[in-house]
Amino acid sequence: MLTRLPSLNGLRAFESAARHMSFTKAAEELNVTQTAVSHQIRRLEEELGVRLFLRLKDGLALSAEGQAYWPGVRLAFLELRNATESLQASSNNSVLTVSTLVSLASKWLLPRLPSFRQAFADIDVRISASTELVDFRQGGIDAAIRYGNGDWPGLRADWLMSDEIFPVCSPRLLSGPHALQSPADLRNHTLLHVSGLTANDWRIWLDAAGQSQPSAKAPRLTFDLAMMAVQAAIDGQGVCIGRSTYVDDDIRAGRLVAPFALRLKADAGFYLVTPHESADSKKIVAFRNWLSDQVFV
């Protein structure tokens, strides 16, 4: 037989008081009196047949039984809160949760997002930045912006934009004793690399420019996020192999320059990925159309 659960009010009072280690703060959080909290906890102790708190002269302390009970109760309330938030988010058509790559969020999406919020003030946008693929059925994600060839089985993939690959650097590197005037001058500078899917960008560009690959002893810095490599280039730490999506705004702002004319078209591109069953919902259609407009701004 299942053990009968004790009073939910008592459990809630215990969880709050144990978290704050104060009946007074628990009362403020639960919007009841301190006497009510004390009464609920005392009733809970009677139901359980153990003391949960030690009432000391200088404050509260959990008893041995309270210390053993606290983690499970805390986890249960945390799960309830998370489940409630997920339920409300999934049932609320005004909430749009978008998963995207960290660097794309920082360097491209977030600077443009105010215009979407201005145009669709009734849609509450939540951005989840991650490099991992998402489970739309369990992750509470409405749409994802992903880089690839558009092949995500069982999902709708709408083309957004492609990348061009080319070196970028601080304007300061265009002058001085080792000024960048031709691709051959790169041997005098630290090359900034990005690991992962774009790890071969420098090799591909240097081959196209007719330049030999740098030796293993050549100075280089490698980052796991494109945004970090771009920032290092802005700070003058070296020459970054840039992707247009991540560097165009900084070039327009004068923080970066493209010292050479050669630009290579990337094979893959960015897509808006959504489940077929919700791809035509009002909020996703609004976001998809807005994204398409931003690509051509």
C-alpha positions as CSV (number, residue, x, y, z in Angstrom):
1,M,0.0,0.0,0.0
2,L,1.1,3.5,-0.7
3,T,2.1,5.6,2.3
4,R,-0.3,8.5,2.8
5,L,1.4,11.8,2.0
6,P,1.4,14.4,4.8
7,S,-0.2,17.8,4.6
8,L,0.9,19.7,1.4
9,N,0.8,23.0,3.3
10,G,3.1,21.5,6.0
11,L,5.5,20.3,3.3
12,R,5.5,23.7,1.6
13,A,6.2,25.4,5.0
14,F,9.0,23.0,5.8
15,E,10.6,23.4,2.3
16,S,10.5,27.2,2.6
17,A,11.7,27.4,6.2
18,A,14.5,24.9,5.6
19,R,15.6,26.8,2.5
20,H,15.7,30.2,4.4
21,M,16.4,28.6,7.8
22,S,13.9,31.1,9.2
23,F,10.2,30.9,10.0
24,T,9.9,34.6,9.5
25,K,11.3,34.6,5.9
26,A,9.2,31.5,5.1
27,A,6.1,33.4,6.3
28,E,7.0,36.4,4.0
29,E,7.5,34.1,1.0
30,L,4.3,32.2,1.6
31,N,2.3,35.3,2.5
32,V,1.1,34.0,5.8
33,T,2.0,34.8,9.5
34,Q,5.0,33.4,11.3
35,T,2.5,31.7,13.7
36,A,0.9,29.9,10.7
37,V,4.2,28.6,9.5
38,S,5.1,27.4,13.0
39,H,1.7,25.7,13.3
40,Q,2.0,24.0,9.9
41,I,5.4,22.6,10.6
42,R,4.5,21.4,14.1
43,R,1.5,19.6,12.6
44,L,3.8,18.1,10.0
45,E,6.1,16.9,12.7
46,E,3.2,15.3,14.5
47,E,2.1,13.6,11.3
48,L,5.6,12.2,10.7
49,G,6.3,11.4,14.3
50,V,9.7,13.1,14.2
51,R,11.2,16.5,15.0
52,L,12.3,18.3,11.8
53,F,13.7,21.5,13.4
54,L,15.7,22.2,16.5
55,R,14.5,25.5,18.0
56,L,17.6,27.1,19.4
57,K,18.2,30.3,21.3
58,D,20.1,31.8,18.3
59,G,17.9,30.5,15.6
60,L,16.8,27.3,13.8
61,A,18.7,24.2,12.9
62,L,17.5,21.0,11.1
63,S,17.4,17.9,13.2
64,A,19.0,14.8,11.9
65,E,15.6,13.6,10.6
66,G,15.1,17.1,9.0
67,Q,18.4,16.9,7.3
68,A,17.6,13.5,5.8
69,Y,14.1,14.7,4.7
70,W,15.0,18.1,3.3
71,P,16.8,17.1,0.0
72,G,13.9,14.9,-1.2
73,V,11.3,17.5,-0.3
74,R,13.3,20.3,-2.0
75,L,13.7,18.2,-5.1
76,A,10.0,17.4,-5.2
77,F,9.0,21.1,-5.1
78,L,11.7,22.0,-7.7
79,E,10.2,19.4,-10.0
80,L,6.7,20.7,-9.4
81,R,7.9,24.3,-10.2
82,N,9.7,23.2,-13.4
83,A,6.7,21.1,-14.5
84,T,4.3,24.0,-14.0
85,E,6.6,26.4,-15.9
86,S,6.9,24.0,-18.8
87,L,3.1,23.5,-18.9
88,Q,2.4,27.2,-18.8
89,A,5.0,27.9,-21.5
90,S,3.7,25.1,-23.8
91,S,0.1,26.2,-23.4
92,N,0.8,29.9,-23.8
93,N,0.8,30.9,-27.5
94,S,2.4,34.2,-26.6
95,V,5.7,32.6,-25.5
96,L,8.2,31.8,-28.2
97,T,11.2,29.8,-27.1
98,V,14.1,29.7,-29.6
99,S,17.2,27.5,-29.4
100,T,20.2,28.8,-31.3
101,L,24.0,28.6,-31.3
102,V,25.8,30.7,-28.7
103,S,27.8,32.8,-31.2
104,L,24.9,33.3,-33.5
105,A,22.8,34.5,-30.6
106,S,25.5,37.0,-29.5
107,K,26.8,38.3,-32.8
108,W,23.7,38.2,-35.0
109,L,20.3,37.5,-33.4
110,L,20.4,39.5,-30.1
111,P,21.4,42.8,-31.8
112,R,18.4,42.5,-34.1
113,L,15.8,41.1,-31.6
114,P,14.5,44.5,-30.4
115,S,12.9,45.1,-33.8
116,F,10.9,41.8,-33.5
117,R,9.8,42.7,-30.0
118,Q,8.7,46.1,-31.2
119,A,6.7,44.5,-34.1
120,F,5.3,41.7,-32.0
121,A,4.9,43.1,-28.5
122,D,2.4,40.4,-27.6
123,I,5.0,37.6,-28.1
124,D,7.4,36.9,-25.2
125,V,10.6,35.7,-26.7
126,R,12.9,33.3,-24.8
127,I,16.4,32.5,-26.2
128,S,18.1,29.2,-25.3
129,A,21.7,29.3,-26.5
130,S,23.2,25.9,-27.0
131,T,25.3,23.9,-29.4
132,E,23.3,20.7,-28.8
133,L,20.4,19.5,-30.9
134,V,17.0,19.9,-29.1
135,D,14.2,17.5,-28.5
136,F,11.1,19.6,-29.5
137,R,8.8,17.1,-27.8
138,Q,10.4,17.3,-24.4
139,G,12.6,20.4,-24.3
140,G,9.9,23.1,-24.4
141,I,11.5,24.6,-27.6
142,D,9.3,26.1,-30.3
143,A,12.0,26.7,-33.0
144,A,15.7,26.3,-33.5
145,I,18.3,28.1,-35.7
146,R,20.8,25.6,-36.7
147,Y,23.8,25.4,-39.1
148,G,23.9,22.5,-41.6
149,N,22.6,21.3,-45.0
150,G,19.0,21.3,-44.1
151,D,18.7,17.6,-43.4
152,W,16.9,17.1,-40.1
153,P,14.6,14.1,-40.5
154,G,11.0,14.7,-39.3
155,L,11.4,18.4,-39.0
156,R,10.7,21.4,-41.3
157,A,13.9,23.3,-42.2
158,D,13.5,26.8,-43.7
159,W,16.6,28.3,-45.4
160,L,17.8,31.6,-43.8
161,M,21.3,32.5,-45.0
162,S,24.7,31.3,-45.9
163,D,28.2,32.3,-44.8
164,E,31.2,33.7,-46.6
165,I,34.6,32.8,-45.1
166,F,37.4,35.4,-45.0
167,P,40.0,36.8,-42.6
168,V,39.3,39.8,-40.4
169,C,41.4,41.8,-38.1
170,S,41.6,45.0,-36.1
171,P,42.2,48.1,-38.3
172,R,45.4,48.6,-36.2
173,L,47.0,45.6,-38.1
174,L,46.8,47.4,-41.4
175,S,49.7,49.7,-40.4
176,G,53.1,49.3,-38.7
177,P,56.2,47.2,-39.5
178,H,54.1,44.0,-40.1
179,A,51.2,45.6,-41.9
180,L,48.8,43.2,-43.6
181,Q,49.0,44.1,-47.3
182,S,48.8,40.6,-48.9
183,P,48.0,37.1,-47.7
184,A,51.7,36.3,-47.5
185,D,51.9,38.8,-44.6
186,L,49.8,36.4,-42.5
187,R,53.0,34.5,-41.5
188,N,53.9,37.5,-39.3
189,H,50.7,37.4,-37.3
190,T,48.9,35.0,-34.9
191,L,46.1,33.1,-36.6
192,L,42.9,32.9,-34.5
193,H,41.1,29.5,-35.1
194,V,37.6,28.2,-34.1
195,S,37.3,24.5,-33.3
196,G,34.3,22.3,-34.2
197,L,32.4,22.5,-37.5
198,T,34.5,25.4,-38.8
199,A,37.9,24.0,-37.7
200,N,39.1,23.8,-41.4
201,D,38.2,27.3,-42.4
202,W,41.8,28.6,-42.3
203,R,43.1,25.7,-44.3
204,I,40.4,26.1,-46.9
205,W,41.0,29.8,-47.3
206,L,44.8,29.6,-47.3
207,D,44.7,27.0,-50.1
208,A,42.3,29.2,-52.1
209,A,44.7,32.1,-51.6
210,G,47.7,30.0,-52.8
211,Q,49.4,30.2,-49.4
212,S,51.2,27.4,-47.7
213,Q,49.8,26.1,-44.4
214,P,51.4,27.5,-41.3
215,S,53.8,25.1,-39.5
216,A,52.9,23.5,-36.2
217,K,55.2,26.0,-34.5
218,A,53.5,29.1,-36.0
219,P,51.7,31.2,-33.4
220,R,48.0,30.5,-33.1
221,L,45.0,30.7,-30.7
222,T,42.1,28.4,-30.9
223,F,38.6,29.1,-29.4
224,D,35.6,26.8,-29.1
225,L,33.2,29.7,-29.8
226,A,33.3,32.0,-32.8
227,M,32.3,35.0,-30.8
228,M,35.5,34.6,-28.7
229,A,37.7,34.5,-31.7
230,V,36.0,37.5,-33.2
231,Q,36.5,39.5,-29.9
232,A,40.2,38.5,-29.8
233,A,40.5,39.9,-33.4
234,I,38.8,43.1,-32.3
235,D,41.3,43.4,-29.4
236,G,44.2,43.1,-31.9
237,Q,45.4,39.7,-30.7
238,G,45.6,38.3,-34.2
239,V,43.8,37.6,-37.5
240,C,40.6,35.7,-37.2
241,I,39.1,33.5,-40.0
242,G,35.7,35.1,-40.0
243,R,32.3,34.0,-41.1
244,S,30.1,36.8,-42.5
245,T,27.2,36.1,-40.1
246,Y,29.5,36.7,-37.1
247,V,31.6,39.6,-38.4
248,D,29.6,41.8,-40.8
249,D,28.1,44.0,-38.0
250,D,31.6,44.6,-36.5
251,I,32.9,45.5,-40.0
252,R,30.1,48.0,-40.5
253,A,30.9,49.5,-37.1
254,G,34.6,49.8,-37.9
255,R,35.7,47.4,-35.2
256,L,37.0,44.9,-37.8
257,V,38.3,45.1,-41.4
258,A,38.6,42.5,-44.1
259,P,42.2,43.0,-45.3
260,F,41.9,40.8,-48.5
261,A,39.3,40.6,-51.2
262,L,39.1,36.8,-51.4
263,R,35.8,35.5,-49.9
264,L,34.7,31.9,-50.1
265,K,31.1,30.7,-50.1
266,A,30.4,28.1,-47.3
267,D,28.8,24.9,-48.3
268,A,26.3,24.8,-45.5
269,G,24.1,27.5,-44.1
270,F,21.6,28.5,-41.3
271,Y,18.1,27.2,-41.2
272,L,15.0,27.8,-39.0
273,V,14.1,24.3,-37.8
274,T,10.6,23.6,-36.4
275,P,8.3,20.6,-35.9
276,H,5.8,20.1,-38.7
277,E,2.8,20.1,-36.4
278,S,3.5,23.6,-35.1
279,A,5.5,25.1,-38.1
280,D,2.5,27.2,-39.2
281,S,1.5,28.5,-35.7
282,K,1.0,32.3,-35.5
283,K,4.1,33.0,-33.4
284,I,6.4,30.8,-35.5
285,V,5.2,32.2,-38.8
286,A,5.8,35.7,-37.4
287,F,9.3,34.8,-36.3
288,R,10.1,33.1,-39.6
289,N,8.9,36.0,-41.7
290,W,10.8,38.5,-39.5
291,L,14.0,36.4,-39.8
292,S,13.7,36.4,-43.6
293,D,13.4,40.1,-43.6
294,Q,16.5,40.5,-41.4
295,V,18.6,38.5,-43.8
296,F,18.1,41.1,-46.5
297,V,18.4,44.2,-44.3
